[in-house]
């Protein structure tokens, strides 16, 4: 089994996607769907920001690894 993410949102996102689909199909029938849509948009935006932050941190760690590796190689010369 692979490592678990600190914040696993897969179950939440499945629920949000199902809610999003329900809101889209019943938007005209239910006036409360507007509030649900706001919640869905908020959760999707937050998830995208968390993913962007994770990617940025991963890139920074990779770059720091390269810099540290080059520094250690040059130190041995």
N, CA and C atoms as an extended XYZ file, in Angstrom:
231
Properties=species:S:1:pos:R:3:atomname:S:1:resname:S:1:resid:I:1 pbc="F F F"
N         0.848       -1.170        0.000 N   UNK     1
C         0.000        0.000        0.000 CA  UNK     1
C         0.892        1.230        0.000 C   UNK     1
N         0.550        2.221       -0.804 N   UNK     2
C         1.338        3.435       -0.938 CA  UNK     2
C         1.174        4.347        0.261 C   UNK     2
N         2.024        5.348        0.366 N   UNK     3
C         1.923        6.280        1.491 CA  UNK     3
C         0.648        7.099        1.424 C   UNK     3
N         0.099        7.375        2.581 N   UNK     4
C        -1.136        8.153        2.659 CA  UNK     4
C        -0.800        9.634        2.653 C   UNK     4
N        -1.597       10.413        1.976 N   UNK     5
C        -1.429       11.858        1.998 CA  UNK     5
C        -1.870       12.395        3.346 C   UNK     5
N        -1.294       13.516        3.718 N   UNK     6
C        -1.667       14.136        4.980 CA  UNK     6
C        -3.143       14.509        4.975 C   UNK     6
N        -3.608       14.991        3.842 N   UNK     7
C        -5.009       15.391        3.715 CA  UNK     7
C        -5.599       14.652        2.527 C   UNK     7
N        -6.257       13.525        2.797 N   UNK     8
C        -6.848       12.725        1.730 CA  UNK     8
C        -8.269       13.221        1.493 C   UNK     8
N        -8.477       13.846        0.337 N   UNK     9
C        -9.781       14.435        0.043 CA  UNK     9
C       -10.533       13.659       -1.030 C   UNK     9
N       -10.092       12.443       -1.347 N   UNK    10
C       -10.720       11.722       -2.452 CA  UNK    10
C       -12.189       11.408       -2.165 C   UNK    10
N       -12.500       10.972       -0.943 N   UNK    11
C       -13.908       10.670       -0.619 CA  UNK    11
C       -14.737       11.944       -0.606 C   UNK    11
N       -14.159       13.006       -0.048 N   UNK    12
C       -14.865       14.283       -0.018 CA  UNK    12
C       -15.109       14.791       -1.432 C   UNK    12
N       -14.111       14.687       -2.298 N   UNK    13
C       -14.271       15.194       -3.658 CA  UNK    13
C       -15.282       14.366       -4.443 C   UNK    13
N       -15.363       13.065       -4.197 N   UNK    14
C       -16.400       12.252       -4.853 CA  UNK    14
C       -17.782       12.750       -4.437 C   UNK    14
N       -17.927       13.045       -3.145 N   UNK    15
C       -19.211       13.548       -2.651 CA  UNK    15
C       -19.508       14.926       -3.244 C   UNK    15
N       -18.486       15.790       -3.299 N   UNK    16
C       -18.670       17.127       -3.856 CA  UNK    16
C       -19.014       17.042       -5.338 C   UNK    16
N       -18.370       16.154       -6.083 N   UNK    17
C       -18.690       16.002       -7.502 CA  UNK    17
C       -20.114       15.501       -7.701 C   UNK    17
N       -20.546       14.559       -6.852 N   UNK    18
C       -21.922       14.066       -6.941 CA  UNK    18
C       -22.904       15.191       -6.605 C   UNK    18
N       -22.576       15.986       -5.595 N   UNK    19
C       -23.434       17.111       -5.236 CA  UNK    19
C       -23.465       18.138       -6.364 C   UNK    19
N       -22.318       18.375       -6.975 N   UNK    20
C       -22.236       19.305       -8.093 CA  UNK    20
C       -23.123       18.849       -9.242 C   UNK    20
N       -23.082       17.573       -9.551 N   UNK    21
C       -23.916       17.029      -10.628 CA  UNK    21
C       -25.400       17.151      -10.277 C   UNK    21
N       -25.745       16.885       -9.019 N   UNK    22
C       -27.138       17.009       -8.593 CA  UNK    22
C       -27.604       18.457       -8.672 C   UNK    22
N       -26.725       19.379       -8.293 N   UNK    23
C       -27.083       20.794       -8.354 CA  UNK    23
C       -27.304       21.223       -9.793 C   UNK    23
N       -26.457       20.748      -10.687 N   UNK    24
C       -26.593       21.123      -12.099 CA  UNK    24
C       -27.885       20.584      -12.709 C   UNK    24
N       -28.256       19.367      -12.352 N   UNK    25
C       -29.453       18.776      -12.954 CA  UNK    25
C       -30.738       19.332      -12.339 C   UNK    25
N       -30.680       19.747      -11.067 N   UNK    26
C       -31.881       20.223      -10.391 CA  UNK    26
C       -31.813       21.707      -10.043 C   UNK    26
N       -30.966       22.460      -10.724 N   UNK    27
C       -30.791       23.881      -10.386 CA  UNK    27
C       -32.071       24.675      -10.590 C   UNK    27
N       -32.822       24.347      -11.604 N   UNK    28
C       -34.060       25.087      -11.865 CA  UNK    28
C       -35.175       24.689      -10.911 C   UNK    28
N       -35.134       23.458      -10.418 N   UNK    29
C       -36.218       22.969       -9.569 CA  UNK    29
C       -36.066       23.428       -8.122 C   UNK    29
N       -34.818       23.616       -7.642 N   UNK    30
C       -34.612       23.937       -6.231 CA  UNK    30
C       -33.927       25.295       -6.083 C   UNK    30
N       -34.590       26.244       -5.432 N   UNK    31
C       -33.931       27.537       -5.218 CA  UNK    31
C       -32.762       27.438       -4.237 C   UNK    31
N       -32.735       26.416       -3.378 N   UNK    32
C       -31.635       26.246       -2.424 CA  UNK    32
C       -30.372       25.734       -3.094 C   UNK    32
N       -30.472       25.353       -4.359 N   UNK    33
C       -29.311       24.817       -5.067 CA  UNK    33
C       -28.214       25.850       -5.204 C   UNK    33
N       -28.573       27.132       -5.152 N   UNK    34
C       -27.556       28.177       -5.263 CA  UNK    34
C       -26.581       28.109       -4.088 C   UNK    34
N       -27.100       27.857       -2.884 N   UNK    35
C       -26.245       27.744       -1.712 CA  UNK    35
C       -25.346       26.515       -1.812 C   UNK    35
N       -25.899       25.421       -2.294 N   UNK    36
C       -25.100       24.207       -2.478 CA  UNK    36
C       -23.999       24.455       -3.501 C   UNK    36
N       -24.320       25.181       -4.542 N   UNK    37
C       -23.331       25.484       -5.580 CA  UNK    37
C       -22.174       26.313       -5.015 C   UNK    37
N       -22.485       27.245       -4.127 N   UNK    38
C       -21.453       28.060       -3.497 CA  UNK    38
C       -20.516       27.181       -2.677 C   UNK    38
N       -21.079       26.232       -1.939 N   UNK    39
C       -20.264       25.316       -1.138 CA  UNK    39
C       -19.393       24.443       -2.036 C   UNK    39
N       -19.971       23.921       -3.106 N   UNK    40
C       -19.214       23.075       -4.034 CA  UNK    40
C       -18.057       23.860       -4.643 C   UNK    40
N       -18.316       25.075       -5.086 N   UNK    41
C       -17.259       25.898       -5.671 CA  UNK    41
C       -16.154       26.178       -4.660 C   UNK    41
N       -16.541       26.463       -3.411 N   UNK    42
C       -15.554       26.740       -2.371 CA  UNK    42
C       -14.660       25.527       -2.123 C   UNK    42
N       -15.256       24.349       -1.987 N   UNK    43
C       -14.476       23.136       -1.718 CA  UNK    43
C       -13.558       22.820       -2.888 C   UNK    43
N       -14.050       22.960       -4.108 N   UNK    44
C       -13.210       22.684       -5.273 CA  UNK    44
C       -12.054       23.674       -5.369 C   UNK    44
N       -12.291       24.933       -5.043 N   UNK    45
C       -11.230       25.940       -5.058 CA  UNK    45
C       -10.176       25.636       -3.999 C   UNK    45
N       -10.626       25.261       -2.795 N   UNK    46
C        -9.687       24.959       -1.719 CA  UNK    46
C        -8.851       23.733       -2.054 C   UNK    46
N        -9.475       22.731       -2.646 N   UNK    47
C        -8.735       21.521       -3.027 CA  UNK    47
C        -7.688       21.859       -4.080 C   UNK    47
N        -8.034       22.699       -5.037 N   UNK    48
C        -7.079       23.098       -6.071 CA  UNK    48
C        -5.919       23.874       -5.457 C   UNK    48
N        -6.197       24.724       -4.470 N   UNK    49
C        -5.125       25.478       -3.820 CA  UNK    49
C        -4.213       24.559       -3.021 C   UNK    49
N        -4.772       23.530       -2.373 N   UNK    50
C        -3.952       22.566       -1.628 CA  UNK    50
C        -3.062       21.792       -2.579 C   UNK    50
N        -3.592       21.402       -3.717 N   UNK    51
C        -2.796       20.681       -4.714 CA  UNK    51
C        -1.684       21.586       -5.233 C   UNK    51
N        -1.990       22.842       -5.526 N   UNK    52
C        -0.970       23.784       -5.997 CA  UNK    52
C         0.120       23.974       -4.952 C   UNK    52
N        -0.258       24.068       -3.682 N   UNK    53
C         0.713       24.212       -2.611 CA  UNK    53
C         1.597       22.973       -2.518 C   UNK    53
N         0.999       21.795       -2.640 N   UNK    54
C         1.768       20.553       -2.602 CA  UNK    54
C         2.761       20.467       -3.744 C   UNK    54
N         2.338       20.857       -4.924 N   UNK    55
C         3.237       20.843       -6.084 CA  UNK    55
C         4.376       21.834       -5.877 C   UNK    55
N         4.069       23.017       -5.372 N   UNK    56
C         5.104       24.026       -5.137 CA  UNK    56
C         6.113       23.544       -4.098 C   UNK    56
N         5.629       22.946       -3.023 N   UNK    57
C         6.540       22.429       -2.003 CA  UNK    57
C         7.391       21.285       -2.542 C   UNK    57
N         6.802       20.430       -3.367 N   UNK    58
C         7.559       19.336       -3.976 CA  UNK    58
C         8.650       19.853       -4.894 C   UNK    58
N         8.343       20.863       -5.690 N   UNK    59
C         9.350       21.461       -6.578 CA  UNK    59
C        10.464       22.124       -5.775 C   UNK    59
N        10.094       22.814       -4.703 N   UNK    60
C        11.108       23.468       -3.862 CA  UNK    60
C        12.020       22.431       -3.210 C   UNK    60
N        11.447       21.337       -2.726 N   UNK    61
C        12.260       20.282       -2.112 CA  UNK    61
C        13.184       19.642       -3.145 C   UNK    61
N        12.688       19.429       -4.355 N   UNK    62
C        13.509       18.847       -5.418 CA  UNK    62
C        14.681       19.767       -5.756 C   UNK    62
N        14.397       21.055       -5.891 N   UNK    63
C        15.459       22.023       -6.203 CA  UNK    63
C        16.480       22.094       -5.078 C   UNK    63
N        16.012       22.085       -3.839 N   UNK    64
C        16.941       22.104       -2.712 CA  UNK    64
C        17.793       20.841       -2.686 C   UNK    64
N        17.227       19.711       -3.063 N   UNK    65
C        17.997       18.469       -3.151 CA  UNK    65
C        19.089       18.558       -4.195 C   UNK    65
N        18.771       19.153       -5.317 N   UNK    66
C        19.781       19.315       -6.375 CA  UNK    66
C        20.894       20.254       -5.905 C   UNK    66
N        20.519       21.377       -5.300 N   UNK    67
C        21.519       22.334       -4.815 CA  UNK    67
C        22.402       21.685       -3.756 C   UNK    67
N        21.805       20.974       -2.828 N   UNK    68
C        22.570       20.310       -1.772 CA  UNK    68
C        23.491       19.244       -2.353 C   UNK    68
N        22.983       18.469       -3.318 N   UNK    69
C        23.797       17.448       -3.959 CA  UNK    69
C        24.986       18.031       -4.699 C   UNK    69
N        24.773       19.112       -5.433 N   UNK    70
C        25.879       19.771       -6.141 CA  UNK    70
C        26.884       20.328       -5.149 C   UNK    70
N        26.372       20.921       -4.050 N   UNK    71
C        27.266       21.455       -3.030 CA  UNK    71
C        28.136       20.345       -2.435 C   UNK    71
N        27.546       19.224       -2.106 N   UNK    72
C        28.313       18.114       -1.525 CA  UNK    72
C        29.315       17.546       -2.518 C   UNK    72
N        28.934       17.473       -3.796 N   UNK    73
C        29.879       16.996       -4.817 CA  UNK    73
C        31.050       17.948       -4.984 C   UNK    73
N        30.765       19.251       -5.001 N   UNK    74
C        31.838       20.235       -5.158 CA  UNK    74
C        32.746       20.279       -3.920 C   UNK    74
N        32.183       19.997       -2.765 N   UNK    75
C        32.975       19.999       -1.534 CA  UNK    75
C        34.007       18.873       -1.543 C   UNK    75
N        33.687       17.767       -2.176 N   UNK    76
C        34.602       16.637       -2.217 CA  UNK    76
C        35.744       16.859       -3.213 C   UNK    76
N        35.599       17.777       -4.149 N   UNK    77
C        36.647       18.020       -5.150 CA  UNK    77
C        37.823       18.769       -4.594 C   UNK    77
